[in-house]
Amino acid sequence: MLDTSEDSNHILLADDNAVNAEVTAALLERVGYTVDIAHNGQRAVEMAGQKAYCAMILDCRMPVLDGYATATIIRSQGDHHRTIPIIALSG
C-alpha cells in the first residue's frame, strides 16, 4: 500500500551501476535530498508502490526493466504517479 505522506525532499534513484548510484545519491544528499536507491527497474516499481516520492531519477538502461518500461509502469500506478517528475539518466 502506498504511503501518501509525501516527503517533499525524498527521491527514488534507479541505477544498476553501484558507483554511479552512490555518486548521484551523494550529490543529491549534499543539496538536501534524501535518496532511496533501486538497482533495477523492477525494484524501483516496487519501491514506488510503497512510498510517495517528490521525484524519480531512472537510468535508461537497466536489467530486468529499463528506465522507459519502469516509467511506463509507474505512471500507470495511480493519480500520484501520473504527476511525479521522472528524470531520465543515461551514461
N, CA, C and O atoms as a Tinker XYZ file with bonds, in Angstrom:
   364  protein
     1  N      0.838000   -1.181000    0.000000    73     2
     2  CA     0.000000    0.000000    0.000000    64     1     3
     3  C      0.883000    1.244000    0.000000    63     2     4     5
     4  O      1.888000    1.297000    0.709000    81     3
     5  N      0.507000    2.240000   -0.795000    73     3     6
     6  CA     1.288000    3.458000   -0.951000    64     5     7
     7  C      1.119000    4.375000    0.245000    63     6     8     9
     8  O      0.002000    4.742000    0.611000    81     7
     9  N      2.238000    4.742000    0.850000    73     7    10
    10  CA     2.247000    5.747000    1.905000    64     9    11
    11  C      2.224000    7.100000    1.204000    63    10    12    13
    12  O      3.229000    7.502000    0.618000    81    11
    13  N      1.108000    7.805000    1.252000    73    11    14
    14  CA     0.962000    9.062000    0.517000    64    13    15
    15  C      1.428000   10.275000    1.297000    63    14    16    17
    16  O      1.253000   11.403000    0.836000    81    15
    17  N      2.008000   10.078000    2.451000    73    15    18
    18  CA     2.553000   11.210000    3.200000    64    17    19
    19  C      3.897000   11.578000    2.578000    63    18    20    21
    20  O      4.962000   11.299000    3.129000    81    19
    21  N      3.810000   12.209000    1.417000    73    19    22
    22  CA     4.984000   12.523000    0.604000    64    21    23
    23  C      5.996000   13.364000    1.375000    63    22    24    25
    24  O      5.651000   14.371000    1.993000    81    23
    25  N      7.229000   12.936000    1.324000    73    23    26
    26  CA     8.330000   13.707000    1.876000    64    25    27
    27  C      8.809000   14.602000    0.736000    63    26    28    29
    28  O      9.260000   14.102000   -0.294000    81    27
    29  N      8.717000   15.900000    0.911000    73    27    30
    30  CA     8.977000   16.823000   -0.186000    64    29    31
    31  C     10.427000   16.825000   -0.656000    63    30    32    33
    32  O     10.745000   17.495000   -1.638000    81    31
    33  N     11.300000   16.105000    0.008000    73    31    34
    34  CA    12.681000   16.057000   -0.465000    64    33    35
    35  C     13.191000   14.626000   -0.628000    63    34    36    37
    36  O     14.399000   14.394000   -0.582000    81    35
    37  N     12.295000   13.675000   -0.816000    73    35    38
    38  CA    12.678000   12.264000   -0.917000    64    37    39
    39  C     12.626000   11.824000   -2.386000    63    38    40    41
    40  O     11.582000   11.911000   -3.033000    81    39
    41  N     13.757000   11.357000   -2.893000    73    39    42
    42  CA    13.881000   10.982000   -4.306000    64    41    43
    43  C     14.178000    9.486000   -4.428000    63    42    44    45
    44  O     14.933000    8.920000   -3.637000    81    43
    45  N     13.570000    8.865000   -5.434000    73    43    46
    46  CA    13.889000    7.486000   -5.790000    64    45    47
    47  C     14.865000    7.523000   -6.952000    63    46    48    49
    48  O     14.570000    8.107000   -7.994000    81    47
    49  N     16.021000    6.905000   -6.779000    73    47    50
    50  CA    17.045000    6.818000   -7.810000    64    49    51
    51  C     17.186000    5.365000   -8.225000    63    50    52    53
    52  O     17.438000    4.501000   -7.385000    81    51
    53  N     17.026000    5.087000   -9.511000    73    51    54
    54  CA    17.184000    3.723000  -10.020000    64    53    55
    55  C     18.348000    3.697000  -11.002000    63    54    56    57
    56  O     18.296000    4.314000  -12.067000    81    55
    57  N     19.396000    2.975000  -10.628000    73    55    58
    58  CA    20.589000    2.860000  -11.471000    64    57    59
    59  C     21.266000    1.537000  -11.135000    63    58    60    61
    60  O     21.509000    1.248000   -9.963000    81    59
    61  N     21.570000    0.736000  -12.139000    73    59    62
    62  CA    22.182000   -0.567000  -11.904000    64    61    63
    63  C     23.684000   -0.486000  -11.654000    63    62    64    65
    64  O     24.282000   -1.461000  -11.199000    81    63
    65  N     24.305000    0.652000  -11.941000    73    63    66
    66  CA    25.729000    0.827000  -11.698000    64    65    67
    67  C     25.908000    1.391000  -10.289000    63    66    68    69
    68  O     25.551000    2.539000  -10.026000    81    67
    69  N     26.453000    0.591000   -9.399000    73    67    70
    70  CA    26.559000    0.973000   -7.985000    64    69    71
    71  C     27.367000    2.252000   -7.775000    63    70    72    73
    72  O     27.002000    3.085000   -6.945000    81    71
    73  N     28.453000    2.411000   -8.515000    73    71    74
    74  CA    29.278000    3.613000   -8.361000    64    73    75
    75  C     28.501000    4.847000   -8.803000    63    74    76    77
    76  O     28.487000    5.857000   -8.099000    81    75
    77  N     27.854000    4.772000   -9.962000    73    75    78
    78  CA    27.054000    5.906000  -10.442000    64    77    79
    79  C     25.933000    6.238000   -9.467000    63    78    80    81
    80  O     25.661000    7.410000   -9.206000    81    79
    81  N     25.286000    5.216000   -8.930000    73    79    82
    82  CA    24.191000    5.441000   -7.985000    64    81    83
    83  C     24.694000    6.139000   -6.730000    63    82    84    85
    84  O     24.056000    7.072000   -6.244000    81    83
    85  N     25.824000    5.701000   -6.204000    73    83    86
    86  CA    26.371000    6.308000   -4.990000    64    85    87
    87  C     26.810000    7.747000   -5.226000    63    86    88    89
    88  O     26.576000    8.608000   -4.378000    81    87
    89  N     27.441000    8.021000   -6.359000    73    87    90
    90  CA    27.872000    9.392000   -6.672000    64    89    91
    91  C     26.655000   10.299000   -6.843000    63    90    92    93
    92  O     26.628000   11.404000   -6.301000    81    91
    93  N     25.663000    9.847000   -7.582000    73    91    94
    94  CA    24.448000   10.642000   -7.789000    64    93    95
    95  C     23.737000   10.884000   -6.469000    63    94    96    97
    96  O     23.311000   12.005000   -6.188000    81    95
    97  N     23.606000    9.847000   -5.659000    73    95    98
    98  CA    22.949000    9.994000   -4.357000    64    97    99
    99  C     23.710000   10.982000   -3.481000    63    98   100   101
   100  O     23.095000   11.817000   -2.817000    81    99
   101  N     25.032000   10.901000   -3.468000    73    99   102
   102  CA    25.833000   11.815000   -2.647000    64   101   103
   103  C     25.633000   13.265000   -3.081000    63   102   104   105
   104  O     25.533000   14.157000   -2.239000    81   103
   105  N     25.575000   13.499000   -4.383000    73   103   106
   106  CA    25.345000   14.861000   -4.880000    64   105   107
   107  C     23.964000   15.378000   -4.469000    63   106   108   109
   108  O     23.820000   16.530000   -4.060000    81   107
   109  N     22.965000   14.523000   -4.583000    73   107   110
   110  CA    21.606000   14.925000   -4.199000    64   109   111
   111  C     21.501000   15.165000   -2.691000    63   110   112   113
   112  O     20.854000   16.114000   -2.248000    81   111
   113  N     22.134000   14.307000   -1.924000    73   111   114
   114  CA    22.107000   14.463000   -0.463000    64   113   115
   115  C     22.836000   15.729000   -0.032000    63   114   116   117
   116  O     22.464000   16.362000    0.956000    81   115
   117  N     23.854000   16.086000   -0.762000    73   115   118
   118  CA    24.622000   17.298000   -0.451000    64   117   119
   119  C     23.773000   18.562000   -0.560000    63   118   120   121
   120  O     24.034000   19.547000    0.131000    81   119
   121  N     22.765000   18.539000   -1.420000    73   119   122
   122  CA    21.885000   19.705000   -1.572000    64   121   123
   123  C     20.560000   19.519000   -0.834000    63   122   124   125
   124  O     19.616000   20.280000   -1.049000    81   123
   125  N     20.488000   18.509000    0.035000    73   123   126
   126  CA    19.356000   18.393000    0.939000    64   125   127
   127  C     18.311000   17.342000    0.654000    63   126   128   129
   128  O     17.294000   17.287000    1.346000    81   127
   129  N     18.531000   16.496000   -0.356000    73   127   130
   130  CA    17.557000   15.448000   -0.650000    64   129   131
   131  C     17.899000   14.175000    0.118000    63   130   132   133
   132  O     19.057000   13.922000    0.451000    81   131
   133  N     16.870000   13.384000    0.391000    73   131   134
   134  CA    17.028000   12.036000    0.910000    64   133   135
   135  C     16.814000   11.108000   -0.284000    63   134   136   137
   136  O     15.870000   11.293000   -1.052000    81   135
   137  N     17.681000   10.120000   -0.440000    73   135   138
   138  CA    17.651000    9.285000   -1.648000    64   137   139
   139  C     17.508000    7.812000   -1.286000    63   138   140   141
   140  O     18.236000    7.296000   -0.438000    81   139
   141  N     16.560000    7.141000   -1.939000    73   139   142
   142  CA    16.445000    5.684000   -1.884000    64   141   143
   143  C     16.949000    5.159000   -3.223000    63   142   144   145
   144  O     16.598000    5.696000   -4.273000    81   143
   145  N     17.770000    4.112000   -3.190000    73   143   146
   146  CA    18.367000    3.568000   -4.410000    64   145   147
   147  C     17.776000    2.204000   -4.738000    63   146   148   149
   148  O     17.694000    1.320000   -3.885000    81   147
   149  N     17.366000    2.056000   -5.993000    73   147   150
   150  CA    16.950000    0.760000   -6.544000    64   149   151
   151  C     17.977000    0.387000   -7.612000    63   150   152   153
   152  O     18.368000    1.233000   -8.416000    81   151
   153  N     18.415000   -0.864000   -7.626000    73   151   154
   154  CA    19.449000   -1.261000   -8.576000    64   153   155
   155  C     18.903000   -1.918000   -9.844000    63   154   156   157
   156  O     19.668000   -2.424000  -10.665000    81   155
   157  N     17.578000   -1.908000   -9.999000    73   155   158
   158  CA    16.979000   -2.326000  -11.268000    64   157   159
   159  C     15.563000   -1.755000  -11.343000    63   158   160   161
   160  O     15.013000   -1.299000  -10.340000    81   159
   161  N     14.996000   -1.786000  -12.517000    73   159   162
   162  CA    13.682000   -1.193000  -12.728000    64   161   163
   163  C     12.570000   -1.871000  -11.954000    63   162   164   165
   164  O     11.664000   -1.201000  -11.458000    81   163
   165  N     12.624000   -3.186000  -11.842000    73   163   166
   166  CA    11.567000   -3.894000  -11.109000    64   165   167
   167  C     11.540000   -3.454000   -9.650000    63   166   168   169
   168  O     10.470000   -3.237000   -9.081000    81   167
   169  N     12.713000   -3.325000   -9.052000    73   167   170
   170  CA    12.780000   -2.875000   -7.652000    64   169   171
   171  C     12.277000   -1.439000   -7.536000    63   170   172   173
   172  O     11.631000   -1.101000   -6.545000    81   171
   173  N     12.552000   -0.594000   -8.516000    73   171   174
   174  CA    12.053000    0.791000   -8.499000    64   173   175
   175  C     10.530000    0.816000   -8.533000    63   174   176   177
   176  O      9.905000    1.613000   -7.834000    81   175
   177  N      9.931000   -0.050000   -9.339000    73   175   178
   178  CA     8.471000   -0.134000   -9.396000    64   177   179
   179  C      7.920000   -0.539000   -8.031000    63   178   180   181
   180  O      6.943000    0.038000   -7.553000    81   179
   181  N      8.546000   -1.527000   -7.412000    73   179   182
   182  CA     8.105000   -1.972000   -6.083000    64   181   183
   183  C      8.216000   -0.843000   -5.058000    63   182   184   185
   184  O      7.293000   -0.620000   -4.276000    81   183
   185  N      9.335000   -0.137000   -5.062000    73   183   186
   186  CA     9.554000    0.942000   -4.099000    64   185   187
   187  C      8.584000    2.103000   -4.341000    63   186   188   189
   188  O      8.100000    2.714000   -3.389000    81   187
   189  N      8.301000    2.405000   -5.606000    73   187   190
   190  CA     7.360000    3.482000   -5.929000    64   189   191
   191  C      5.952000    3.133000   -5.465000    63   190   192   193
   192  O      5.149000    4.022000   -5.180000    81   191
   193  N      5.654000    1.847000   -5.390000    73   191   194
   194  CA     4.347000    1.412000   -4.909000    64   193   195
   195  C      4.209000    1.470000   -3.399000    63   194   196   197
   196  O      3.108000    1.319000   -2.870000    81   195
   197  N      5.315000    1.686000   -2.703000    73   195   198
   198  CA     5.299000    1.690000   -1.248000    64   197   199
   199  C      5.425000    3.074000   -0.628000    63   198   200   201
   200  O      5.012000    3.274000    0.515000    81   199
   201  N      5.986000    4.032000   -1.357000    73   199   202
   202  CA     6.249000    5.353000   -0.795000    64   201   203
   203  C      6.024000    6.420000   -1.854000    63   202   204   205
   204  O      6.283000    6.198000   -3.037000    81   203
   205  N      5.540000    7.582000   -1.424000    73   203   206
   206  CA     5.364000    8.710000   -2.340000    64   205   207
   207  C      6.662000    9.517000   -2.375000    63   206   208   209
   208  O      7.118000   10.008000   -1.342000    81   207
   209  N      7.246000    9.652000   -3.542000    73   207   210
   210  CA     8.482000   10.405000   -3.729000    64   209   211
   211  C      8.170000   11.754000   -4.372000    63   210   212   213
   212  O      7.150000   11.905000   -5.045000    81   211
   213  N      9.052000   12.735000   -4.164000    73   211   214
   214  CA     8.862000   14.034000   -4.803000    64   213   215
   215  C      9.352000   13.998000   -6.245000    63   214   216   217
   216  O      8.935000   14.818000   -7.062000    81   215
   217  N     10.239000   13.049000   -6.563000    73   215   218
   218  CA    10.762000   12.885000   -7.922000    64   217   219
   219  C     11.433000   11.526000   -8.028000    63   218   220   221
   220  O     11.761000   10.892000   -7.025000    81   219
   221  N     11.630000   11.093000   -9.267000    73   219   222
   222  CA    12.338000    9.843000   -9.532000    64   221   223
   223  C     13.366000   10.089000  -10.619000    63   222   224   225
   224  O     13.114000   10.811000  -11.583000    81   223
   225  N     14.521000    9.479000  -10.450000    73   223   226
   226  CA    15.572000    9.537000  -11.462000    64   225   227
   227  C     15.820000    8.098000  -11.893000    63   226   228   229
   228  O     16.204000    7.254000  -11.083000    81   227
   229  N     15.596000    7.825000  -13.183000    73   227   230
   230  CA    15.682000    6.456000  -13.685000    64   229   231
   231  C     16.744000    6.337000  -14.768000    63   230   232   233
   232  O     16.732000    7.082000  -15.749000    81   231
   233  N     17.651000    5.402000  -14.584000    73   231   234
   234  CA    18.632000    5.080000  -15.609000    64   233   235
   235  C     17.880000    4.489000  -16.802000    63   234   236   237
   236  O     17.011000    3.633000  -16.637000    81   235
   237  N     18.217000    4.947000  -17.981000    73   235   238
   238  CA    17.528000    4.457000  -19.182000    64   237   239
   239  C     17.824000    2.987000  -19.469000    63   238   240   241
   240  O     16.973000    2.272000  -19.998000    81   239
   241  N     19.023000    2.541000  -19.123000    73   239   242
   242  CA    19.446000    1.162000  -19.412000    64   241   243
   243  C     19.733000    0.426000  -18.116000    63   242   244   245
   244  O     20.768000    0.634000  -17.483000    81   243
   245  N     18.800000   -0.439000  -17.730000    73   243   246
   246  CA    18.954000   -1.258000  -16.523000    64   245   247
   247  C     18.502000   -2.676000  -16.824000    63   246   248   249
   248  O     17.732000   -2.900000  -17.758000    81   247
   249  N     18.979000   -3.640000  -16.031000    73   247   250
   250  CA    18.486000   -5.010000  -16.192000    64   249   251
   251  C     17.065000   -5.133000  -15.648000    63   250   252   253
   252  O     16.582000   -4.256000  -14.931000    81   251
   253  N     16.431000   -6.189000  -15.989000    73   251   254
   254  CA    15.076000   -6.551000  -15.572000    64   253   255
   255  C     14.065000   -5.637000  -16.259000    63   254   256   257
   256  O     13.281000   -6.113000  -17.080000    81   255
   257  N     14.058000   -4.350000  -15.953000    73   255   258
   258  CA    13.226000   -3.346000  -16.644000    64   257   259
   259  C     14.089000   -2.125000  -16.900000    63   258   260   261
   260  O     14.743000   -1.631000  -15.982000    81   259
   261  N     14.104000   -1.628000  -18.132000    73   259   262
   262  CA    14.854000   -0.398000  -18.375000    64   261   263
   263  C     14.065000    0.806000  -17.858000    63   262   264   265
   264  O     12.919000    0.656000  -17.433000    81   263
   265  N     14.653000    1.971000  -17.891000    73   263   266
   266  CA    14.017000    3.170000  -17.367000    64   265   267
   267  C     12.720000    3.537000  -18.075000    63   266   268   269
   268  O     11.796000    4.060000  -17.452000    81   267
   269  N     12.648000    3.265000  -19.375000    73   267   270
   270  CA    11.433000    3.583000  -20.134000    64   269   271
   271  C     10.258000    2.717000  -19.678000    63   270   272   273
   272  O      9.165000    3.221000  -19.422000    81   271
   273  N     10.500000    1.409000  -19.581000    73   271   274
   274  CA     9.446000    0.493000  -19.133000    64   273   275
   275  C      9.077000    0.777000  -17.681000    63   274   276   277
   276  O      7.905000    0.717000  -17.308000    81   275
   277  N     10.077000    1.085000  -16.867000    73   275   278
   278  CA     9.834000    1.404000  -15.462000    64   277   279
   279  C      8.939000    2.633000  -15.341000    63   278   280   281
   280  O      7.977000    2.628000  -14.573000    81   279
   281  N      9.248000    3.680000  -16.091000    73   279   282
   282  CA     8.440000    4.910000  -16.060000    64   281   283
   283  C      7.014000    4.633000  -16.511000    63   282   284   285
   284  O      6.069000    5.158000  -15.922000    81   283
   285  N      6.844000    3.823000  -17.538000    73   283   286
   286  CA     5.508000    3.491000  -18.038000    64   285   287
   287  C      4.687000    2.783000  -16.964000    63   286   288   289
   288  O      3.520000    3.110000  -16.753000    81   287
   289  N      5.293000    1.820000  -16.292000    73   287   290
   290  CA     4.581000    1.089000  -15.239000    64   289   291
   291  C      4.256000    2.012000  -14.066000    63   290   292   293
   292  O      3.140000    1.987000  -13.548000    81   291
   293  N      5.216000    2.817000  -13.650000    73   291   294
   294  CA     4.985000    3.725000  -12.529000    64   293   295
   295  C      3.871000    4.715000  -12.863000    63   294   296   297
   296  O      3.023000    4.993000  -12.015000    81   295
   297  N      3.859000    5.245000  -14.069000    73   295   298
   298  CA     2.815000    6.187000  -14.478000    64   297   299
   299  C      1.418000    5.555000  -14.414000    63   298   300   301
   300  O      0.429000    6.259000  -14.212000    81   299
   301  N      1.337000    4.249000  -14.585000    73   299   302
   302  CA     0.035000    3.570000  -14.591000    64   301   303
   303  C     -0.456000    3.205000  -13.193000    63   302   304   305
   304  O     -1.544000    2.647000  -13.053000    81   303
   305  N      0.327000    3.509000  -12.155000    73   303   306
   306  CA     0.006000    3.062000  -10.801000    64   305   307
   307  C     -0.976000    3.953000  -10.044000    63   306   308   309
   308  O     -1.308000    3.632000   -8.903000    81   307
   309  N     -1.444000    5.032000  -10.609000    73   307   310
   310  CA    -2.419000    5.840000   -9.883000    64   309   311
   311  C     -2.161000    7.323000  -10.006000    63   310   312   313
   312  O     -1.203000    7.758000  -10.646000    81   311
   313  N     -3.039000    8.095000   -9.375000    73   311   314
   314  CA    -3.023000    9.548000   -9.524000    64   313   315
   315  C     -1.685000   10.182000   -9.162000    63   314   316   317
   316  O     -1.151000   10.963000   -9.949000    81   315
   317  N     -1.134000    9.869000   -8.002000    73   315   318
   318  CA     0.138000   10.476000   -7.599000    64   317   319
   319  C      1.236000   10.188000   -8.618000    63   318   320   321
   320  O      2.051000   11.059000   -8.921000    81   319
   321  N      1.255000    8.989000   -9.134000    73   319   322
   322  CA     2.309000    8.571000  -10.048000    64   321   323
   323  C      2.169000    9.184000  -11.446000    63   322   324   325
   324  O      3.121000    9.156000  -12.227000    81   323
   325  N      1.020000    9.724000  -11.762000    73   323   326
   326  CA     0.832000   10.345000  -13.077000    64   325   327
   327  C      1.478000   11.725000  -13.156000    63   326   328   329
   328  O      1.755000   12.223000  -14.248000    81   327
   329  N      1.717000   12.342000  -12.000000    73   327   330
   330  CA     2.232000   13.708000  -12.000000    64   329   331
   331  C      3.638000   13.850000  -11.421000    63   330   332   333
   332  O      4.225000   14.929000  -11.499000    81   331
   333  N      4.173000   12.811000  -10.856000    73   331   334
   334  CA     5.506000   12.890000  -10.244000    64   333   335
   335  C      6.567000   13.131000  -11.336000    63   334   336   337
   336  O      6.534000   12.490000  -12.386000    81   335
   337  N      7.493000   14.045000  -11.086000    73   335   338
   338  CA     8.569000   14.246000  -12.080000    64   337   339
   339  C      9.461000   13.000000  -12.188000    63   338   340   341
   340  O      9.947000   12.480000  -11.184000    81   339
   341  N      9.661000   12.542000  -13.414000    73   339   342
   342  CA    10.565000   11.426000  -13.664000    64   341   343
   343  C     11.671000   11.939000  -14.593000    63   342   344   345
   344  O     11.402000   12.433000  -15.688000    81   343
   345  N     12.907000   11.813000  -14.135000    73   343   346
   346  CA    14.062000   12.328000  -14.846000    64   345   347
   347  C     14.850000   11.145000  -15.408000    63   346   348   349
   348  O     15.174000   10.204000  -14.683000    81   347
   349  N     15.153000   11.201000  -16.696000    73   347   350
   350  CA    15.936000   10.133000  -17.341000    64   349   351
   351  C     17.411000   10.357000  -17.077000    63   350   352   353
   352  O     17.900000   11.485000  -17.117000    81   351
   353  N     18.113000    9.265000  -16.806000    73   351   354
   354  CA    19.553000    9.299000  -16.559000    64   353   355
   355  C     20.202000    8.344000  -17.537000    63   354   356   357
   356  O     19.778000    7.195000  -17.664000    81   355
   357  N     21.222000    8.809000  -18.223000    73   355   358
   358  CA    21.915000    7.958000  -19.189000    64   357   359
   359  C     23.411000    8.188000  -19.055000    63   358   360   361
   360  O     23.865000    9.306000  -18.811000    81   359
   361  N     24.150000    7.138000  -19.214000    73   359   362
   362  CA    25.583000    7.337000  -19.044000    64   361   363
   363  C     26.427000    6.417000  -19.822000    63   362   364
   364  O     27.653000    6.497000  -19.753000    81   363
